[in-house]
Amino acid sequence: MHLVRKDRQHLFKESLARLRKGLGRRVVLTVGSVILATLTIAFISGCGGNSELPTASSTASTATSVPATSPTSAPATRAAATGASVTATPALAGSLNGAGATFPEPLYVEWIGEFQSIHPGVTINYQGIGSGGGIAQFSKLTVDFGASDAPMKDEEIAKAEQASGAKVLHIPTVMGAVVLVYNLPNVEELKLDPDTIAGIFLGEITKWNDARLAALNPGVALPDKTIQVVHRSDSSGTTNIFTGYLTQVSKEWADKVGKGKEVDWPVGLGGQGNDGVAAVVQQQASSIGYVELSYALESGLKMATLKNKAGNFVTPGLQSTSAAAEGVTFPADLRFSLSNSAGPQAYPIVGATWILAYDKMKDPAKAEILKAWLNWALTEGSPLAEELKYAPLSEELRKLALEKVAAISAF
């Protein structure tokens, strides 16, 4: 029987709980049956170091299966529930394997499940191992598509294209906010600006009642406690987005640390994946860390309000995330950055996430499935993004993304 939304949310929360216990999760979505298998995924370190472009998050995983159904159970599907039409199309059959960012993983789980309920002959496997790992596997041709919160660098693209004999496509899927979560009992609201964020993560602001924090938070009883910084320990697009922002707003950070999927952190504890960071912040009193918005909401952690480039304090959310893309001119290859936008209501730490694909694939069936899934995800699947607190692409950017999807074919 097809899982309704409530069941999927319950399953996702269970999988998050398993991740927080250190097990990791591999998403294997199949149609018509439940397959339970345990898989240990070795951590694949992505192309670390400083990057010229935004990057991606990573998480490893144990096998989780989400049963979906054939189109005969359409009344239980999201398409029927929302009134969207499901048009009869030639039967798709085959499988795809993908790997990469954990930033969009909750959404990709949903997109895959819904798509498979419409196309019962299709199986799509997605491993949330982080953007660095996703780029590495995509470049080595061990997966059919990659996923990254950081566009590939020029040298990475050159190697991938040489190995594949095809052109690399960057296909943006959604935008998301990277939020600062904290664990301070009795402190329900916390305001931070670029200088204090950089100061905390550089290890220069070490106490919560530091005068610079107190000045931003008048009337808030900040405790005389040591700040415990939490950051990613793996090659991560979320880290690339966060450190890219810090590089833009702090010359000291740019000179001492820089940006990348992996950096030499001046201070702090490491957690693997967005879930790992959220778990450490939950468990460690007086801590602060950065995660993608949907993980913060699932974890129930408190989020700081940040001062943006226009001088306004902005709460993370769909509207403030979407505002970061307003007025942006997108390059032809769709590799772009959204952090530190000038919009008055824009949340300052925002990134896009990309599916990485080749314009030519050896297997025509795989090319057809990948095109069909991405076309569906970027159109009929778009409402799912908002439900999971990702900002859907603007109409302009979605049109550009669909043009990239249309370029996928077989040799």
Secondary structure as UniProt FT lines:
FT   HELIX           5..20
FT   TURN            21..22
FT   STRAND          25..31
FT   STRAND          49..50
FT   STRAND          62..68
FT   HELIX           71..76
FT   HELIX           78..82
FT   STRAND          94..100
FT   TURN            103..104
FT   HELIX           105..118
FT   TURN            120..121
FT   STRAND          122..128
FT   HELIX           131..139
FT   TURN            140..141
FT   STRAND          145..148
FT   HELIX           154..164
FT   STRAND          168..183
FT   TURN            185..186
FT   STRAND          191..192
FT   HELIX           194..201
FT   TURN            202..203
FT   TURN            208..209
FT   HELIX           211..216
FT   TURN            218..219
FT   STRAND          228..232
FT   HELIX           237..249
FT   HELIX           251..256
FT   STRAND          260..262
FT   STRAND          269..271
FT   HELIX           273..283
FT   TURN            285..286
FT   STRAND          287..292
FT   HELIX           293..299
FT   STRAND          302..303
FT   STRAND          305..307
FT   TURN            309..310
FT   STRAND          313..314
FT   HELIX           318..323
FT   TURN            324..327
FT   TURN            332..333
FT   TURN            339..340
FT   TURN            344..345
FT   STRAND          350..358
FT   STRAND          360..361
FT   HELIX           364..378
FT   TURN            379..381
FT   HELIX           382..387
FT   TURN            388..389
FT   STRAND          391..392
FT   HELIX           395..406
FT   STRAND          409..410
//
